[in-house]
Amino acid sequence: MTVSEFKQRIVGLRDDQVLLDLIPQNCQMIDAGVGSCYVLIKSIVPFGDGQRITLNVGNPSEYTYAGLRMKLEYGPQRPGSYEGMEDWNDRVRTKEVLMARELKPGYWKEVEVSLSPGEGDRLEHVALSVDAAELSFAKGN
């Protein structure tokens, strides 16, 4: 077993994920594979049988991201020990969101995502990974 696989089994996160703080307005930085983004939960509200999360995604770099793909892993609270991890892994769900518009340098984009945990589960764990398909730099003078 690799260190990465061990970390995922014990902590429940891959190397390219960040565990989102579910308190609105807390900003977190995440590696987008080719640079970094900021992610801020703007709001979490009940929606259907789950929650609608409004995220603000910010680009602190000097280049434009295009085809930004966000993968959310969500579900109940992760157990505090190795015991129960197998059951928890079976209850965790995933959802991918593709940001259709470019994310320009120094700007934020709002993204709404509806998440429905399994029956009887509360939304207590949200991990996010981000990947950009393309980068472009502004043309110089």
Buried (B, 14 or more C-beta within 10 A) or exposed (E): EEEEEEEBEEEBBBEBBBBBBBEEEEEBEBBBBEBBBBBBBBEBEEBEEBBBBBBBBBBEBEBBBBBBBBBBBBBBEBEEEEEEBEEBEEBBBEBEBEBEEBBBEEEBBEBEBEBBBBEEBEBEBBBBBBBBEEBEEEEEE
